[in-house]
Amino acid sequence: MAIVANGQTVFQRGYGAADLEHGIPISDQTAFHAASLSKQFTAFAISMLIDEGKLSLEDDVREILPELSALPEKISVAQLLDHTSGLREVGTLLLMAGWLEDDIVTQGQQYSMIARQRGLNFSPSEQIEYSNTGYALLAKIVEQVSDQAFDAYLQQTIFAPLGMENTFVQSNRSALIPNVAQSYNVSRRGTAKSILNREIVGSTGVITTVADLMKWSANFKLMTVGNERVFALMEQRGVTLDGEVSLLSHGQESRMYGGLETWSHGGRIAGFRSFLLRVPEANFTVVLLSNRGDFDAAKHCFCAR
């Protein structure tokens, strides 16, 4: 956990065990799976490509990814970012197809399932529905437009320039990554490993540390990577046909808290939990990463505020 106020780290500390079997405590260098907090990086990558003129918010996803040509209606890049696409949730589709929660799911398998869809839950922009499917497709779009693997693009464009030396996209769950915490679930029967069985990116997949997320948060003010146009895109909110504003756009939830505008996002996968809260007006940030499945990261984050 870390708290940053006025550009200074006022609190940073690790609690508990990174690895119970080997007695390794959590430290400032411990890396965690960020789960859906990864969407923030995916949205930023898309915003960078839009700023470079390689992509447009109004581009039809079917034209960028021809494998999706069977979709019945145009879905724009903006609608993917805003969770207003109407695309069916890929995790639910896999369960309906007979996959078990414990089965390994790869990026290729997930994309194949998405590409076989011939219908939508609703017409684009009719509703807001949180969509991992949309962000999986955004990662594919980054690869198509940049002509780079998604992990390589993020490493070159975001992580390396910001000095996020302990942040990676884990597209292979067997990859060796230093100092990664193990994942656990806690129940009445005790504590047990919670195996990470996903090899998917875009909607999830980023491995990072508290220290690196503080660098990422600081970039929203310093703009070491990106410019005013990129950050304006990151704050852009989608609107449904009946005027409802999507609070979930661009990998950031926009909410008022205590009279202040806040930007946040969290995530959960296996036993990992994450949350990043920014309050720009107060120059305040809270970062929380956990490897315990019953930990309510969002609740603790707002308590820190």
PyMOL commands that set and color helices and strands:
alter all, ss='L'
color gray80, all
select helices_A, chain A and resi 35-51+61-64+66-68+77-82+90-96+107-115+132-146+150-159+210-222+228-235+249-251+280-282+297-304
alter helices_A, ss='H'
color red, helices_A
select strands_A, chain A and resi 2-5+8-12+17-19+24-25+32-33+105-106+168-169+184-187+190-193+198-199+206-208+253-257+260-269+272-279+284-290
alter strands_A, ss='S'
color yellow, strands_A
deselect
rebuild
show_as cartoon
